[in-house]
Amino acid sequence: MNPLHSLSPEQTRLLDRLERCQASTCREAQAALADEACRLATRISRVREEIVHPACVPFVPWSLLSRAVIDWDLVRVLVAETLDASPGDLLFAALLDAAHRILSALFEDEDAHNGLWATVLAAGLDVRDLDDRVGDRLRELASAADEGWLPAMPLALETVRSSVSPPAP
């Protein structure tokens, strides 16, 4: 189980919306469920980018943390692609399936006894304080959810784009 209790209900809702969307035969219902799943994934991703990953920096090697950042970047790409697809498209169903499989694997890997969390907890990260900050930020993002939101730019892509210099004239 993820040691950040405030994230667990959001993660459960996200997987539920993806499963219901995949099972639905109504295109309007699929579109609404996919939109809600994309919003949830975006909120979870933003909280990780803004709070969770920076809190982990002093406690884990970058090689372990960068894997988590890249995995969540993939989720961001899937969110953006899902928003561009339409229910009924073959791509739409494939994107939902990929998102469900990737998110399920990510959430399973977040057990307090595995990977990143095992390392962070063993190193002494104050999980209570982190969980409080995560909960506060999730509430802020949820309350502003209807105010024109867009999926966030994947961090790895942003890093690559900013490190590439423009060609010489």
C-alpha positions as CSV (number, residue, x, y, z in Angstrom):
1,M,0.0,0.0,0.0
2,N,1.2,3.5,-0.9
3,P,2.4,5.2,2.3
4,L,0.7,8.4,1.1
5,H,-2.8,7.7,2.2
6,S,-4.2,10.9,0.6
7,L,-3.3,9.5,-2.9
8,S,-4.9,6.1,-2.4
9,P,-8.5,7.2,-3.0
10,E,-7.5,9.2,-6.0
11,Q,-5.6,6.3,-7.5
12,T,-8.6,3.9,-6.8
13,R,-11.0,6.4,-8.5
14,L,-8.7,6.7,-11.5
15,L,-8.5,3.0,-12.1
16,D,-12.2,2.6,-11.6
17,R,-13.0,5.3,-14.2
18,L,-10.7,3.7,-16.7
19,E,-12.3,0.3,-16.1
20,R,-15.8,1.7,-16.4
21,C,-14.8,3.6,-19.5
22,Q,-13.4,0.4,-21.1
23,A,-16.6,-1.5,-20.2
24,S,-19.0,1.1,-21.4
25,T,-20.7,0.8,-24.8
26,C,-22.1,4.3,-24.8
27,R,-19.8,6.8,-26.5
28,E,-21.1,9.7,-24.4
29,A,-20.4,7.8,-21.2
30,Q,-17.0,6.8,-22.5
31,A,-16.1,10.4,-23.2
32,A,-17.2,11.6,-19.8
33,L,-15.4,8.8,-18.0
34,A,-12.2,9.3,-20.0
35,D,-12.3,13.0,-19.3
36,E,-12.7,12.4,-15.6
37,A,-9.9,9.8,-15.7
38,C,-7.6,12.3,-17.5
39,R,-8.3,14.9,-15.0
40,L,-7.5,12.5,-12.1
41,A,-4.3,11.4,-13.8
42,T,-3.3,15.0,-14.4
43,R,-3.9,15.9,-10.7
44,I,-2.0,12.9,-9.4
45,S,0.8,13.6,-11.9
46,R,1.0,17.3,-10.9
47,V,1.2,16.4,-7.2
48,R,4.0,14.0,-7.8
49,E,5.9,16.6,-9.9
50,E,5.4,19.5,-7.4
51,I,5.6,17.7,-4.1
52,V,6.4,14.0,-4.0
53,H,9.4,13.8,-6.4
54,P,11.1,16.9,-5.0
55,A,10.7,15.5,-1.4
56,C,12.3,12.3,-2.5
57,V,15.4,13.9,-4.0
58,P,17.6,13.9,-0.9
59,F,16.7,10.3,-0.1
60,V,17.1,8.3,-3.3
61,P,19.6,8.1,-6.1
62,W,18.6,10.0,-9.2
63,S,18.6,6.7,-11.2
64,L,15.6,5.4,-9.1
65,L,13.8,8.7,-9.0
66,S,14.3,9.4,-12.8
67,R,12.5,6.1,-13.5
68,A,9.5,7.3,-11.6
69,V,9.6,10.7,-13.4
70,I,9.8,9.0,-16.8
71,D,6.9,6.6,-15.9
72,W,4.7,9.5,-15.0
73,D,5.7,11.3,-18.1
74,L,4.4,8.4,-20.1
75,V,1.1,8.8,-18.2
76,R,1.0,12.5,-19.2
77,V,1.6,11.5,-22.9
78,L,-1.3,9.0,-22.7
79,V,-3.6,11.6,-21.1
80,A,-2.8,14.1,-23.9
81,E,-3.3,11.4,-26.6
82,T,-6.6,10.2,-25.0
83,L,-8.0,13.7,-25.0
84,D,-7.2,13.9,-28.7
85,A,-8.9,10.6,-29.5
86,S,-12.6,9.9,-29.7
87,P,-14.7,7.0,-28.3
88,G,-15.2,4.5,-31.1
89,D,-11.7,5.0,-32.5
90,L,-9.4,2.0,-32.3
91,L,-6.7,4.3,-30.9
92,F,-9.1,5.4,-28.0
93,A,-9.5,1.8,-26.8
94,A,-5.8,1.1,-27.1
95,L,-4.9,4.2,-25.1
96,L,-7.3,3.4,-22.3
97,D,-5.9,-0.1,-22.1
98,A,-2.3,1.1,-22.1
99,A,-3.2,3.7,-19.4
100,H,-4.9,1.2,-17.2
101,R,-2.0,-1.3,-17.5
102,I,0.7,1.3,-16.9
103,L,-1.1,2.9,-13.9
104,S,-1.9,-0.4,-12.3
105,A,1.7,-1.4,-12.5
106,L,2.8,2.0,-11.2
107,F,0.4,1.8,-8.2
108,E,1.5,-1.7,-7.4
109,D,5.1,-0.7,-7.4
110,E,4.3,2.0,-4.9
111,D,4.0,-0.4,-2.0
112,A,5.9,0.8,1.1
113,H,8.1,-2.4,0.8
114,N,9.2,-1.9,-2.8
115,G,11.3,0.3,-4.9
116,L,11.2,4.1,-4.4
117,W,9.1,4.0,-1.3
118,A,11.1,1.4,0.4
119,T,14.3,3.5,-0.2
120,V,12.6,6.7,0.9
121,L,11.1,5.3,4.0
122,A,14.3,3.6,5.1
123,A,16.1,6.9,4.6
124,G,13.8,8.7,7.0
125,L,11.4,10.8,4.9
126,D,8.7,12.4,7.1
127,V,5.7,10.7,5.4
128,R,3.1,12.4,7.6
129,D,4.2,15.9,6.6
130,L,4.4,14.8,2.9
131,D,1.0,13.2,3.0
132,D,-0.5,16.4,4.6
133,R,1.0,18.5,1.8
134,V,-0.1,16.1,-0.9
135,G,-3.7,16.1,0.5
136,D,-3.8,19.9,0.6
137,R,-2.6,20.2,-3.0
138,L,-5.0,17.5,-4.2
139,R,-7.9,19.5,-2.6
140,E,-6.6,22.7,-4.3
141,L,-6.4,21.0,-7.7
142,A,-9.8,19.3,-7.3
143,S,-11.5,22.6,-6.4
144,A,-10.0,24.3,-9.5
145,A,-10.6,21.2,-11.7
146,D,-13.3,22.9,-13.8
147,E,-11.2,26.0,-14.5
148,G,-9.7,25.3,-18.0
149,W,-7.2,22.6,-17.3
150,L,-4.7,21.0,-19.7
151,P,-2.5,18.0,-19.2
152,A,1.0,18.9,-18.1
153,M,4.0,18.7,-20.3
154,P,6.1,15.6,-19.7
155,L,9.1,16.5,-17.6
156,A,11.6,14.4,-19.5
157,L,10.5,16.0,-22.8
158,E,10.7,19.5,-21.3
159,T,14.3,18.7,-20.1
160,V,15.3,17.5,-23.5
161,R,13.8,20.4,-25.3
162,S,15.4,23.0,-23.0
163,S,18.8,21.3,-23.3
164,V,18.9,21.3,-27.1
165,S,20.4,24.5,-28.4
166,P,19.0,26.1,-31.5
167,P,21.0,25.5,-34.7
168,A,23.7,28.1,-35.5
169,P,22.8,30.6,-38.2
